[in-house]
Amino acid sequence: MILSIRSFALAVSLATSTQAYKTCVVPFGGPGVDDTLGLTAMLPNCSTDASIVFQEHTTYNISTPVVFSNLSHVEINILGNLDLPKSIPYVQAAVNASGGRLYWFSISGDNVTLSGNQDPEWGFIDPYGVPWWQAAPDTQPLGGLANRPHGFMINANNSIIRRLKVRKPVAWGISVAGNNNHIYDNVIDASYDLNNPAVFPFNTDGYDIRGNNYVIENGTVSNGDDCVAVNSGNNITVRNMVCEGGHGASLSSANGVSNVLFNNITSKNSLYATRFKSSLNSVGNITNVTWSNIYVLNATFPIFATGVYFDQNTNRGRVPGDYPANSTATHISNFLWTNITGTISDIYTGDGSCTTNPCWYNVANATNTAAVTLQLLRGTATNIRVENVNLMPIDGKGTPNVLCDPSSFVDGTSNLGFKCENGPYVPQ
């Protein structure tokens, strides 16, 4: 089901076996100088069999976006700090000029290694997202400032992303497309004050993954959106992760995703701990997905699946859960949640992402102790199982509840693992 050890070892070997023939140190221009200019001038001679080094104990000004194109057997070493522009109007103008979507770092190629370091003072990427979060409540429509830049877009095969430290991103952190990639030991810190939900890091996805044969592991993501979102692909393993403050270990797709494993995930103070989402009227199939060994410390929805996802930005004026009787949804099959333990956030429910009334994550008939929420249309699920669940309200009172409609399941509910009705969670 999941990428084999042998095939993954081969992928890593391909990414690391070629020795770098040259070392290219990124020139530092000094205070106020855009170091992207010197880097860009250097790249044509450093795009093959090379090590590109942002030198230690140096803070580079990356004042304009960087494009690393068609790299082959190249390692990018971020040993110093990378400062992105602090001026919101300046960055918004750059995003607007790009057509409305802009990644500050774009990397493409084969056998690419993008490395940070473990120095407590150096190796940070600083997009300065907090002022963007602070300004968002004063704009209309609500939901984050317009023309926000994203962090990394990496379109590469047989590659490694490791030990990056992204501090306060503005929007999406690391988006990856391609095949046979290993992502590990990274820290994405979009942490926010849980007691001040008005200052919220909208759309700060940790990872967005598209491709085949991935291992994402041993990382920490603190944010206000998906910790890891698998958007397309097959044979993807996400393991040994800590996800805090956001929307958890997520599969977000309408079609063509299979063989995905989320294992050994710790979820803290999140809206969702585990989530499948697909938008209303999608058509497609998702199969063979497992969430196992998930520790939940305070989640509003620990186990959640919806085929009628409601996007508050594209559905303004509509009510969540209000859809015609002839609506369609993605079909899911062979989904398993096993060994899910921890606490349901029944006291401090929701998060600061709610900007509509009713809220986009409102689920009709769900209670504030919703352990299992399966918001699925009639006949859109086959072979779904939830087992070994031990979830209790954070205050220790009340009982965990479920939201479940038996008509959702083509094969009935005998193998579901719990009593399928809106009410207390009763294992079977």
C-alpha positions as CSV (number, residue, x, y, z in Angstrom):
1,M,0.0,0.0,0.0
2,I,2.7,2.5,1.0
3,L,6.1,3.3,-0.6
4,S,8.4,0.3,0.1
5,I,11.6,0.8,2.0
6,R,13.6,-0.6,-0.9
7,S,12.1,1.8,-3.5
8,F,12.4,4.7,-1.1
9,A,16.0,4.0,-0.4
10,L,16.6,4.0,-4.1
11,A,15.0,7.4,-4.4
12,V,17.2,8.8,-1.7
13,S,20.3,7.2,-3.2
14,L,19.5,8.9,-6.5
15,A,19.2,12.3,-4.7
16,T,22.4,12.0,-2.9
17,S,24.8,9.9,-4.9
18,T,26.2,12.6,-7.2
19,Q,29.0,14.6,-5.7
20,A,28.7,18.3,-6.0
21,Y,31.5,19.5,-8.3
22,K,31.4,23.2,-7.4
23,T,30.5,25.3,-4.4
24,C,28.6,28.6,-5.2
25,V,28.5,31.0,-2.3
26,V,25.6,33.5,-2.6
27,P,27.2,37.0,-2.6
28,F,26.0,39.3,0.2
29,G,25.5,42.8,-0.9
30,G,25.2,44.5,2.5
31,P,22.4,46.5,4.2
32,G,19.6,47.5,1.9
33,V,20.9,45.5,-1.1
34,D,18.6,43.0,-2.8
35,D,20.7,39.8,-2.6
36,T,18.4,38.1,-5.1
37,L,20.3,40.1,-7.8
38,G,23.6,38.5,-7.1
39,L,22.1,35.1,-6.6
40,T,20.3,35.3,-9.9
41,A,23.4,36.3,-11.7
42,M,25.2,33.3,-10.2
43,L,22.7,30.6,-11.0
44,P,23.4,29.9,-14.7
45,N,26.8,28.6,-13.6
46,C,25.5,26.7,-10.6
47,S,22.4,24.8,-11.8
48,T,24.2,21.4,-12.3
49,D,26.4,19.4,-10.0
50,A,26.7,22.2,-7.5
51,S,26.2,23.3,-3.9
52,I,24.6,26.7,-3.6
53,V,25.4,28.2,-0.1
54,F,23.8,31.0,1.8
55,Q,26.7,31.5,4.1
56,E,26.4,31.2,7.9
57,H,26.2,34.2,10.2
58,T,24.8,36.3,7.4
59,T,21.3,37.8,7.0
60,Y,20.5,38.0,3.3
61,N,17.9,40.4,1.9
62,I,15.7,38.4,-0.5
63,S,13.7,41.4,-1.6
64,T,12.4,40.0,-4.8
65,P,11.3,36.4,-5.7
66,V,13.9,33.8,-6.5
67,V,13.6,31.2,-9.3
68,F,15.8,28.2,-9.4
69,S,15.1,26.6,-12.7
70,N,16.0,23.1,-14.0
71,L,18.4,22.2,-11.3
72,S,20.2,18.8,-11.6
73,H,22.2,17.3,-8.7
74,V,22.2,20.5,-6.8
75,E,22.1,21.2,-3.0
76,I,20.8,24.5,-1.7
77,N,22.2,25.1,1.8
78,I,20.6,27.8,3.9
79,L,23.1,28.4,6.6
80,G,22.4,32.1,7.1
81,N,19.0,33.8,7.5
82,L,16.8,34.9,4.6
83,D,14.9,38.1,5.3
84,L,11.9,38.8,3.1
85,P,10.4,42.2,2.6
86,K,8.5,43.7,5.5
87,S,6.5,46.3,3.5
88,I,3.0,44.9,2.9
89,P,2.1,47.3,0.0
90,Y,5.4,46.4,-1.7
91,V,4.8,42.7,-1.5
92,Q,1.1,43.1,-2.5
93,A,2.2,45.0,-5.6
94,A,4.6,42.2,-6.6
95,V,1.8,39.5,-6.1
96,N,-0.6,41.6,-8.1
97,A,1.9,42.1,-10.9
98,S,2.3,38.3,-11.1
99,G,-1.4,37.8,-11.7
100,G,-2.5,37.2,-8.1
101,R,-0.4,34.2,-7.1
102,L,3.3,34.3,-6.3
103,Y,5.8,32.0,-4.6
104,W,8.8,33.8,-3.2
105,F,10.9,30.7,-3.9
106,S,10.4,28.6,-6.9
107,I,12.6,25.5,-7.4
108,S,12.4,23.0,-10.2
109,G,14.6,20.1,-11.2
110,D,15.8,16.6,-10.4
111,N,18.0,15.3,-7.6
112,V,17.7,18.6,-5.7
113,T,18.4,18.8,-2.0
114,L,17.1,21.8,-0.1
115,S,18.7,22.0,3.3
116,G,18.5,24.2,6.3
117,N,20.4,23.6,9.5
118,Q,19.9,23.0,13.2
119,D,21.6,26.1,14.5
120,P,19.3,27.8,17.0
121,E,20.2,31.3,15.7
122,W,20.8,30.8,12.0
123,G,19.2,29.2,9.0
124,F,15.8,30.9,9.3
125,I,13.5,32.0,6.5
126,D,11.6,35.1,7.8
127,P,8.6,36.2,5.7
128,Y,7.3,38.5,8.6
129,G,3.7,37.3,8.4
130,V,2.5,38.7,11.8
131,P,1.7,42.2,10.5
132,W,-0.3,40.6,7.7
133,W,-2.3,38.7,10.3
134,Q,-2.8,41.8,12.4
135,A,-4.1,43.8,9.5
136,A,-6.6,41.2,8.3
137,P,-9.4,42.0,10.7
138,D,-9.5,45.6,9.3
139,T,-10.2,44.5,5.7
140,Q,-13.2,43.4,3.7
141,P,-14.1,40.7,2.9
142,L,-12.6,39.1,5.9
143,G,-10.4,36.1,5.6
144,G,-6.9,37.5,5.2
145,L,-5.3,40.3,3.2
146,A,-5.5,40.3,-0.6
147,N,-2.4,39.5,-2.6
148,R,-0.6,37.4,0.0
149,P,2.7,35.7,-1.1
150,H,3.3,32.0,-0.6
151,G,6.6,30.6,0.5
152,F,8.1,27.7,-1.5
153,M,6.9,26.0,-4.7
154,I,9.2,23.0,-5.3
155,N,8.5,21.0,-8.5
156,A,11.2,18.3,-8.4
157,N,11.8,14.6,-8.5
158,N,14.1,12.3,-6.5
159,S,14.7,15.2,-4.1
160,I,15.1,16.0,-0.4
161,I,13.7,18.9,1.7
162,R,15.2,18.9,5.2
163,R,15.8,21.0,8.2
164,L,14.1,24.1,6.9
165,K,12.9,26.7,9.5
166,V,10.2,29.0,8.3
167,R,9.3,31.6,10.8
168,K,5.9,33.4,10.6
169,P,4.9,32.7,7.0
170,V,2.3,35.0,5.4
171,A,0.4,32.2,3.6
172,W,1.2,28.7,2.3
173,G,4.5,27.4,3.6
174,I,5.9,24.6,1.4
175,S,4.1,23.3,-1.7
176,V,5.7,20.3,-3.4
177,A,5.0,18.6,-6.7
178,G,6.8,15.7,-8.3
179,N,7.7,12.1,-7.5
180,N,10.0,10.2,-5.1
181,N,10.6,12.9,-2.6
182,H,11.7,12.8,1.1
183,I,10.7,15.7,3.4
184,Y,11.9,15.6,7.0
185,D,13.1,17.5,10.1
186,N,11.5,20.8,9.1
187,V,9.8,23.4,11.3
188,I,7.1,25.7,10.0
189,D,6.1,28.2,12.7
190,A,2.9,30.2,12.1
191,S,2.0,29.9,15.8
192,Y,-0.5,32.4,17.1
193,D,-2.1,33.4,20.4
194,L,-5.0,31.1,20.9
195,N,-6.5,33.6,23.3
196,N,-6.6,36.3,20.6
197,P,-8.4,34.6,17.7
198,A,-8.9,38.0,15.9
199,V,-5.2,37.8,14.9
200,F,-5.3,34.6,12.9
201,P,-2.8,33.2,10.3
202,F,-5.3,32.5,7.5
203,N,-4.3,29.9,4.8
204,T,-0.9,29.2,6.3
205,D,-0.9,25.6,5.1
206,G,2.3,23.8,6.3
207,Y,2.7,21.4,3.3
208,D,0.6,20.9,0.2
209,I,1.6,17.7,-1.5
210,R,1.1,16.7,-5.1
211,G,2.8,13.6,-6.6
212,N,3.7,10.0,-6.0
213,N,6.0,8.2,-3.6
214,Y,6.6,10.6,-0.7
215,V,7.7,10.3,2.9
216,I,7.0,13.4,5.1
217,E,8.3,12.9,8.6
218,N,9.7,14.2,11.8
219,G,8.5,17.7,11.5
220,T,6.6,20.4,13.4
221,V,3.9,22.7,12.0
222,S,2.2,25.4,14.0
223,N,-0.4,27.3,11.9
224,G,-3.9,28.2,11.0
225,D,-4.7,25.7,8.2
226,D,-3.8,22.2,7.1
227,C,-0.7,20.9,8.8
228,V,-0.1,18.5,5.8
229,A,-2.6,18.5,3.0
230,V,-2.3,15.7,0.4
231,N,-3.9,17.1,-2.7
232,S,-3.1,14.5,-5.3
233,G,-0.9,11.4,-5.8
234,N,-0.3,7.9,-4.6
235,N,1.9,6.1,-2.1
236,I,2.3,8.9,0.4
237,T,3.4,8.5,4.0
238,V,3.1,11.2,6.6
239,R,4.5,10.2,10.0
240,N,6.0,11.3,13.3
241,M,4.7,14.8,13.0
242,V,3.5,17.5,15.5
243,C,0.6,19.6,14.3
244,E,-0.6,22.6,16.3
245,G,-3.3,25.2,16.0
246,G,-4.5,24.3,12.5
247,H,-6.6,21.8,10.5
248,G,-4.6,18.7,11.1
249,A,-3.5,15.8,9.0
250,S,-5.6,16.3,5.9
251,L,-6.4,14.7,2.6
252,S,-7.9,17.4,0.4
253,S,-8.9,16.1,-3.0
254,A,-11.7,15.1,-5.3
255,N,-10.2,12.3,-7.3
256,G,-7.3,10.0,-8.0
257,V,-5.6,9.8,-4.6
258,S,-4.7,6.3,-3.2
259,N,-2.5,4.6,-0.7
260,V,-2.0,7.4,1.9
261,L,-0.9,6.8,5.5
262,F,-0.9,9.3,8.3
263,N,0.8,7.6,11.3
264,N,2.0,8.8,14.7
265,I,0.7,12.3,14.5
266,T,0.3,14.6,17.6
267,S,-2.4,17.2,17.2
268,K,-2.6,20.1,19.6
269,N,-5.3,22.8,20.0
270,S,-6.6,22.3,16.5
271,L,-9.9,22.7,14.7
272,Y,-9.4,19.3,13.1
273,A,-7.0,16.6,14.1
274,T,-7.7,14.3,11.1
275,R,-9.6,15.4,8.0
276,F,-10.8,14.3,4.6
277,K,-12.4,17.1,2.6
278,S,-13.8,17.3,-0.9
279,S,-16.1,20.0,-2.2
280,L,-19.8,19.6,-3.0
281,N,-20.5,18.4,-6.5
282,S,-17.1,16.9,-7.0
283,V,-16.8,13.7,-9.1
284,G,-14.1,11.1,-8.4
285,N,-12.7,8.4,-6.2
286,I,-10.3,8.3,-3.3
287,T,-9.2,5.0,-1.9
288,N,-6.9,3.3,0.7
289,V,-6.4,6.0,3.3
290,T,-5.4,5.4,6.9
291,W,-5.0,7.6,10.0
292,S,-3.3,5.6,12.7
293,N,-1.8,6.3,16.1
294,I,-3.1,9.8,16.4
295,Y,-2.8,11.6,19.7
296,V,-5.3,14.5,20.1
297,L,-4.8,17.3,22.6
298,N,-8.0,19.4,22.2
299,A,-9.5,19.3,18.8
300,T,-13.0,20.5,17.9
301,F,-13.3,17.7,15.3
302,P,-10.8,14.9,16.0
303,I,-12.2,12.6,13.3
304,F,-13.8,14.4,10.4
305,A,-14.7,13.5,6.8
306,T,-16.8,15.7,4.5
307,G,-17.8,15.4,0.8
308,V,-19.6,18.8,1.0
309,Y,-16.7,21.1,2.0
310,F,-17.7,24.7,2.2
311,D,-15.2,27.4,1.2
312,Q,-16.2,30.7,2.9
313,N,-14.4,32.7,0.3
314,T,-16.1,31.3,-2.8
315,N,-19.5,30.6,-1.2
316,R,-20.2,33.9,0.5
317,G,-23.9,34.4,1.1
318,R,-24.6,30.6,1.2
319,V,-25.3,28.5,4.2
320,P,-23.0,25.5,5.1
321,G,-25.0,22.3,4.6
322,D,-27.6,23.9,2.3
323,Y,-27.3,22.0,-0.9
324,P,-29.8,20.6,-3.5
325,A,-31.0,17.0,-3.3
326,N,-29.4,16.1,-6.6
327,S,-25.9,17.1,-5.4
328,T,-22.9,14.8,-6.0
329,A,-19.7,14.1,-4.1
330,T,-16.5,12.2,-4.3
331,H,-16.7,8.5,-3.5
332,I,-14.4,7.3,-0.7
333,S,-13.4,3.7,-0.1
334,N,-11.2,1.7,2.3
335,F,-10.7,4.5,4.8
336,L,-9.5,3.5,8.3
337,W,-9.1,5.5,11.5
338,T,-7.4,3.4,14.2
339,N,-5.9,4.1,17.6
340,I,-7.2,7.7,18.0
341,T,-6.9,8.9,21.5
342,G,-7.0,12.2,23.5
343,T,-9.4,15.1,24.2
344,I,-12.2,16.9,22.4
345,S,-12.2,20.6,22.7
346,D,-15.7,21.1,24.0
347,I,-14.9,24.3,26.0
348,Y,-12.9,26.3,23.4
349,T,-14.5,25.2,20.2
350,G,-13.6,26.4,16.7
351,D,-10.8,28.7,15.7
352,G,-10.2,32.2,14.4
353,S,-10.8,31.2,10.7
354,C,-14.5,31.8,11.0
355,T,-15.5,35.0,9.2
356,T,-19.0,34.2,8.0
357,N,-22.3,33.7,9.8
358,P,-23.1,30.8,10.1
359,C,-19.5,29.7,10.3
360,W,-18.0,27.8,7.4
361,Y,-17.1,24.9,9.6
362,N,-20.6,24.7,11.1
363,V,-22.1,21.2,10.9
364,A,-25.8,20.8,11.4
365,N,-26.6,18.5,14.4
366,A,-23.0,18.2,15.5
367,T,-22.5,18.7,19.2
368,N,-19.5,20.3,21.0
369,T,-18.3,16.8,21.9
370,A,-18.1,15.5,18.3
371,A,-15.6,12.7,18.3
372,V,-16.5,11.3,14.9
373,T,-18.1,13.5,12.2
374,L,-18.9,11.8,8.8
375,Q,-20.6,14.5,6.7
376,L,-21.2,12.3,3.6
377,L,-23.9,12.2,1.0
378,R,-26.0,9.1,0.3
379,G,-24.1,6.3,-1.3
380,T,-20.7,8.0,-1.4
381,A,-18.6,5.7,0.9
382,T,-17.6,2.0,0.9
383,N,-15.6,0.0,3.5
384,I,-15.1,2.8,6.1
385,R,-13.9,1.8,9.6
386,V,-13.2,3.6,12.8
387,E,-11.7,1.5,15.6
388,N,-9.8,1.8,18.9
389,V,-11.0,5.3,19.6
390,N,-10.6,6.8,23.1
391,L,-11.7,10.4,22.9
392,M,-13.2,12.4,25.8
393,P,-14.2,16.0,26.4
394,I,-11.4,18.1,27.7
395,D,-13.3,18.9,30.9
396,G,-13.9,15.2,31.6
397,K,-17.7,15.6,31.5
398,G,-20.2,14.4,29.0
399,T,-19.7,11.7,26.4
400,P,-18.1,11.7,23.0
401,N,-20.7,12.0,20.2
402,V,-20.9,11.0,16.5
403,L,-22.6,12.4,13.5
404,C,-23.4,9.6,11.0
405,D,-26.0,8.8,8.3
406,P,-26.3,5.1,7.5
407,S,-27.4,6.0,3.9
408,S,-23.9,7.2,3.2
409,F,-22.5,3.7,3.1
410,V,-23.0,1.5,0.0
411,D,-22.0,-1.6,2.0
412,G,-24.0,-0.8,5.1
413,T,-22.6,-0.1,8.5
414,S,-21.8,-3.5,10.0
415,N,-18.1,-3.0,9.5
416,L,-18.0,0.7,10.5
417,G,-16.9,0.0,14.0
418,F,-19.5,2.1,15.9
419,K,-23.2,2.7,15.9
420,C,-24.0,5.0,13.0
421,E,-26.5,7.5,14.3
422,N,-26.4,11.1,15.6
423,G,-25.7,10.5,19.3
424,P,-23.2,9.0,21.7
425,Y,-20.2,7.1,20.4
426,V,-20.9,3.4,20.8
427,P,-18.2,1.0,19.6
428,Q,-19.4,-2.1,17.9
